[in-house]
Amino acid sequence: MTTKADEKKEGKAAATATEEKKEVVKTQPAEMPKIDDVKKLLDVQIHKWEQLSIKIEHRERFIRTKDRIKEFAETMKNDKDKNNPDQETFFLKLSSNESYNGRAEISVNNTFIIEEFLNFIAAKIEVKILQLEKEIVM
């Protein structure tokens, strides 16, 4: 049988054992990082945010361009479906900015070729948008 005195001794022993464990668990405080290290980390984070904002801006531009292409393709399809003799004639013109008078170096007026080109460009833009979105999320 244990008496109250024995229980008190065991309680004190148990208490001191847990206190010893607590003291063993204590760790030394970590050293404060140096100012130069913090500046480098901050510069890296700032660079990452700048790159992210550039990617977001590019994504928005691609989306606006894709929307404009789709609107133009829809307009061209509607005019083609009307079969109106007074319809606009569509041209796809490629030129350089060195051309003073805006003369096209390459001009295509075949609506089938223009439609195929617009579909091709819209698909390429969609792939680029998805790629940018994946990079932004990561």
Phi, psi and omega in degrees: 000144178256141179262174180295327179294319179294319179297321179296318179296315180296322178296319178293321180295318179294320179295316180292328178294318179291324177295322178296319179297321179296320180293325179291324183289333181301138180242163178286143178297143180293148178290144178291136179293151180286153183299320180297321178295319179295319179297319179296316178298319178296317178298320179296316180295319178298317179298318179298318180293322178296316179297320179296317180293327177294318179296321178295318179296318178297319178300315180297321178296317179298320180296316178299318180295317179299318179297319179295320179296316180296319178298315180296318180297321178295317178299315181296320179294318179298317179295324179291321180291329180291333181054042181275130180292339180267012183294156178294145173267126183267139177231143171252115184243133175241127179210166178263163179281356178281344181287115184290317185269005178077016180296132181282134176279327175228132180225130180236131179239010177281117185295328179296314179296320179296317178298315179298319179297315180297319177296319179297312181295318179298321179293319179295321179294320179298319178297317180294322178297315179297321178296316179295319179297321178295318179293325181291319182291325182290000000 
